[in-house]
Amino acid sequence: MKGLLLLTALCVAVFAKKTFEGNQVLRITAKDETQISLLKELSEQKHLELDFWREPIHESLPVDVHVPFHSLQDVRAFLGNNQIQYDVMIMDVQDLLDDEERDMVKYHSSPKSTDDFVYTAYHNLSEIYSFINMLVAENRKLVSKIVIGRSNKKRPLNVLKFSTGANRPGIWIDTGIHSREWDTQASGTWFAKKIVKDYKRDPVLTDILNNYDIFLEIVTNPDGFAYTHKKNRMWRKTRKPHHFFFWCVGVDPNRNWDAGFGGAGSSGKPCSETYHGPRANSESEVKAIVDFVKSHGKLKAFVSIHSYSQMLLYPYGYTRTPAKDNDELNKLAKKAVSALQSLYNTQYRFGSIINTIYQASGGTIDWTYNQGIKYSYTFELRDTGTYGFLLPANQIVPTAEETWRALMTIMEHTRKNPY
Ligand SMILES: [Zn+2]
């Protein structure tokens, strides 16, 4: 009997979806370097199981931390004893997840066409993959699907190619390389539909597509994304277990690129959320894009989309040396951000990664920039922390619409400034 109970408990632990009842997200405002160091010490306390949504880097930036219910008392005491100021940003993480789940169930359907697809709700991997197939079937002259590789769990890495002629230079957009950033995959789905709707209607997009191909990878980390739906909504990394510390799963795919690989702002600890992996390109999801970029050879813009924080960033992240095109990248970012803001007055910060957020090594766009893709940008979409990674579904479309304005600004500039 005891054995059976134990077995049942083990099965529940292995197969059940993780819940977050009573967990809170705290917004911490450190006032000086000492408090930042204290917060770094706090983050090292493994038994607290803290999940930093925004890490302690510098006193000018807020720190957001997701605290399990069992650690709340300890964390509050630690902050209180050290006179570190904080607010409760999310009172109960599970409440938000329940809302999210309710919306998903409500809109869970099998649309007959991409017109029927519900863009105002979040969707799982198979729903997005069937959306991709439908979009291709409906627009054979404009859209095709290419499989650039397989994930660690052998899922196809699908990329939509929008093309109106052979041998064109290309523009790349990816969403969802960090799996829990659900508003990015949702925005990517909306972008795909927007492109087919606007071609031959919007003169600027039509001109871009008459001269450039657009490549869009909506689910860049499918293993992680499937895991966020089935097991743990907060999963960020890939899903490859470490070869030795097998209980540490996954690599941060935005620290795995061959640009300052293994440097500051990435971690060598296999269980860390920013683990850079055993070597550059160790993750098949990253390697597939690397191979694609190299074999294509003519990508002129590369945009990798994350959330959250409302920022538009350009290289570099791993070094303080400014990119040689820094001035142009800065001017274009400013223009893109003001186009974005013009729709719903959403305010973005912009600048190089290292000056705007923090030093981060092995990042996507540092590598693409070093490959000669001048217009390399990263977005951090909505919001600035009210919901963080749990952006309510009613913000999906407004987020996608405003981001599209910025993307159009970058693509139009790329079109008008060939190199
Ligand atoms: Zn991210």
Residues whose N, C-alpha, C, O or C-beta is under 5 A from the ligand:
A	BS01	ZN	H178 H306 S307
